[in-house]
Amino acid sequence: MNEKLMQAIVVRESGKKGDWNTLALEEVPLPQIVQGEVLVQVEAFSVNRADLLQRRGLYPPPAGASTLMGLDFAGFVVQTAPDVTDWSIGDRVFGILAGGGYGRFAAVPSVHLVPVPEQLSFVEAAAVAEVFFTAFTNLFLVGGMEKGERLLIHGGASGVGTAAIQLAREHGIETIISASTPEKIARCLELGAAFGINYKEEDTFPRVREYTNGEGVDVVLDWMGASHLAGNLDVLRSKGRLIVIGLMGGNKGEIVMAPLLSKRLRIIGSILRSQSLEEKAVITTHFRHRVLPLLESGKVRPVIDRIFAVDAVEEAHEFMKQGRHIGKILLSWN
């Protein structure tokens, strides 16, 4: 391979927005680092639903970001900019990206890096990155959750869900989850959820009210959007926060406004990918102080469903589409 090129998974676009464009492993230009950056050789990365949207042309990367898919990575430092003094060649690192995780190498701001705990493999670290960052940011930095509060997570067996359950458990927060199968509910309960609802068989919101004796919850972590909007607001108690991190159930909803005032509710839209480099640096600092010790001690761990080789990326995406997984789907270069 040419030293100025690298292997990467690229999208072969059909030209029609919304098509399931094919993916291919090809050679592309090697990222060139600038001031404040390091070059990381990526050893593993995860599959996220955002990747499925991006390959269809429905979720383009922010301006200035790599056009490759991939919102996270784990690997080791192979080059540093002259002004970077806090990382050295060979350091094992992981973190989040706005794009580029599907490449063999990635240029990353040094302030966005997190050291891989000694006991974690690259695959395990890649399974941590995007979902633990997302869960931590939304529960604590955005949602301001505190010990003794109550949380509802839709899709608790997802990567973000399994991360959020563990972080909530470690902070004394009671968690209710919904999931689609008894197996997924059982796994969520093992991780620390207090109560699980099979949304295929029961209406989630009445069951939440029943379980909480009508009290409701303090925070809802939701990626469904419009389809769950009214129900989410109904089960929030006074000063509750609805944190919307996805729109799988539609992006246009209608609600009764009075409860927003009477219960002093907040509806918060949240996304990591498009935040500025400075905002991500702040999030990374908080993450290193508050989540990294939990990973190092083994109190929280990534939940991995399946690991695919990079050349099996189509199988990995298909597995994600089926939605049968619990936790993370990973791609590994080795």
N, C-alpha and C positions, 0 to 999 in steps of 0.2 A: 504493500500500500504506500502511495505517495505520502511523505511526512507532512504535507500540508493538507491532506485529506483525512477523513475518518469515515467509519461506517455509521450509518444511522438508518432508522426506520422512517421512510418518507411516504407521503400520501400521493398516489397517482390520481389526480383529479380528472373526473369525467367531463367537467365543464358545466354540470347541472347541479345546482345547490340542493342539498338534501339527499343526494345519492350516497349509498354506502361505498365510497371510493375504495379502491384496493390499496393495500400497503405493500411496500417492497423494501428490502434491505439493500441500500445503495451507498456509494461513496459521495460525500458532500464536503464542502470546505471545513477545515478545522477551525473552531472558534479562536479568535485572537483576543487575548486578555488586554484590558486597559488598566489605568491606575485604580488601585483598590481591589483588584480582582485576582482570583486564582483559577488555574485550569485544573479541573478534576477529571480523572479517568473514572467513568461511571461503570460500576460493577453490577448494579441492580437498580431497578426502578419499578414503580407500581402502575397498575392500570386504574384509571379513574374515569368516571362517567363523562367528565369533560373531554376526554380523549375521543370517546365515541361521537360526541357532538362536533369536535374539531375536524375529524376525518370526513364529516358530511358537509363541512363548510358552514356550520351553524354556530360556531363558537371560536372566532378568530382570536389570535393572541393580541395582547395590548401592543400599542405602538412601541417599537424599539426592542421588543422581545424576540427571541428565536421563533422562527416559523415552524420548527419541529414540534411535535406533540411532546407531552411529558411535563408534569407539574412537580416532580420530586426526583431525588437521586440519592444514591449512596456509593461512595468510592473513595479514592485517595488522591491527594494533591500531587500533581506532577510538575507544576510550574507556578510561580508567584510573581506578581508585579513587584518592581523594585521597592515600592513604598509599603508593601505588606510585610509586617514583622511578627504577626501573631500566629502565623501558620508556616509549616515547613514541608518540604517535599517528603512524601510518604505518609503524612498525617491522614488518618481515616476520618472521613467526614460525611455528613448527610445534611439534607435541607430541602427547601422548597424552591421552585422556579416558576416564572411566568410562562416558560416554554423551553424546550431543549433537552428534556430528560430522556428522550428516545434516541439521543446520540451517544456515541462511545465516549465522547468528551464533552464537558460543559464548562463554560466560563461563568463564574459565580462571584458576586461581591463577597469579600472576605468576612464582612459583618453579617452575612446571611448563613454562615456555616455553623454547624453544631458537631462536636466531636462524637464519634461512634463509641458508645460504652464498650468496655473491654470484652464483656461477655456476649455481645451481640455480633452476629455475622452481618455482612453487607446486605444480604437479603432481608434480614430482620430489621436492620436500620432503615432500609427503603420502605418497609411496611409501616414504620413509625411516621415517617416524614409528613406527608400531606395530611393524613387523618388526625394525628395527634396535634399538629399545628392548628388545624381547623377546629377540632373539639375544644382545645384549650382557649384559643382566641375567642370563640363565640360564647363559651360558658362563663369565662372569667373576665376577659378584657372588654368584651362587648356586653355580655349579659350581667356581669357583676354578681354572679352567684356566690352565696355564702353558706356556711355550715347551717344545717337545719332546714334549708329550703327544699323544694320538691321540683323535679324535672320530668318532663315528658319528651321522649325521643321517638319520632316516627321512623320506622325502619331501623330498629335497634341492632340488628345483626350486620349492618353495613360496616365498612371500615371506620367511618366517622362515629357510627353508633357504638361499636365495641370499644373505641378509644374513649368516647364520652362517658360511657358507663363506668369505666375504671377510674377516670379522673374524678367523676362525681363521688364515687365510693370513697376515694382517698380524702375527699374534702367534706365528708359527712353529709352528703346530699342524697336524698332518697330519689330513686329513679324508677319511672314507669316507662315501659317500652311497648311498641307494637311491632309485630313481625308476621310473616306469612305462613310459617309452619311451626309445628310443635318442637321440631329440632332446633330451629333458630331461637325460639323462646327459651328453651332449656339452656342453650349456650349463654344467652344473655343473663339468665338467672345465676349461672355459674360465675359469671364475671362480676356480679354484684347488683344487678337490677333487683328491685324489690317486688315487682309485679309485671307480668307480661300479658299482652292481649293479642289474640290471633285475629288480625283485621280481615282475614278471608271468611271468618265464621261469625264475628261479632262486630257491632258498631263500636268503634274505639271510644268515642267521647262519652256516651252513657256509662261505659265500663270504668272510665277514669273517674267520673262523678261518684259512681257507686263505691269504688275502692277508697276514695278520699272522703267518703261521707259528705259529699257535696262541697267540700272545701276547694277542690281544684288544685292547680299547680302554680308555681311561681314563674317558671320558664318553659316554653315549648321550643324545641329545636326541630325545624321543619324544612324539608326540601320538596314538599308537594305543591305549595303555593295556593292557587285559587281554590282547588277542590277541598282544601282543609281549612280555609281561612275562617269561616264563621264558627266552625267547631273549635278551632284553636282558641279563638277569643272567648268563647263561651266557658271553657274550662280554666281560663286564667283567673286567679284570684286578685285581690287588690294589689296594685302596683306591679302586676305581672308583665312579663316581657315575651313577645313572640319574635323569635329570631328566624328569619326566612333565609335559607342558604341554597335554595333550589326551587325550580318551577316545573317539576315533573308532572304536576296535576293541573297545569295551565297558568297563564299569567294575567288573567282578568277575572276579578271576583267582586262580589257585592256583599256589603255588611250593614248591619244596623249600627249607627254611630254612637248611640247613647251610652253603651257600656264602656266605650273608650274614655268617656268623661267620668262616669259614675265610679268606675273601678280604677281610674287613672292608669290605663294600660299604655304600653308602648309597642309599636310594630317597627322592627328593625330589619332592614335589608343588609346582608353581610356577604362579602366575597373577598377572598385573599388574593386572587390572581392579579387583579388590576390595581392593587394598592401600590403606592410609590416605594422606591427603594428605601427611603428613609423610614417609612411606616413599617416595612418588613424588617428593617434592622431593629427597630424598637420591639416588635413582636418576638424576634429571635432572641433578644436579650432577656425578655421576660421568660421565654420558653426555657432558656438555659438555666435560669435561676430557679424556676418552679417545677418544670417537668423533667429535665435531665436527671436530677437526683432521684426521682421516682423510677426512672428507667435503670439507672445505675444500681439501685438497690433491689431491682426486680419486683418492686411493688406493682408496677404496671408493665405490661408486655404487649407487643404487637400480636394480633390474631391473624394468622396466615391460613388461607384456604388452599391455595394451589400456586405452584411455581412453574412457569413455562420458560423454555429457552427463547432467546430473542427471535430466532427464525420461526417460532410458532406463535408469533404475535396475532395472527388471524384467529387462531384457536382461543387465545387469551381474551380477545375482544368478544368473540362469540360466547364464551363462558360468562363474561360480564353481562352481555345482553340477556342471557337466560335468567339471571338474577337468583341463581340457586346458591350462591356462595355465602359463606359466613366469614366476615373479616375481609382480608385483602387478597388480591390477585397480583402476583409478582412476575416480572420478566427479568431474567438473569443472563448476562453475557457469558457466564461460565456454567 
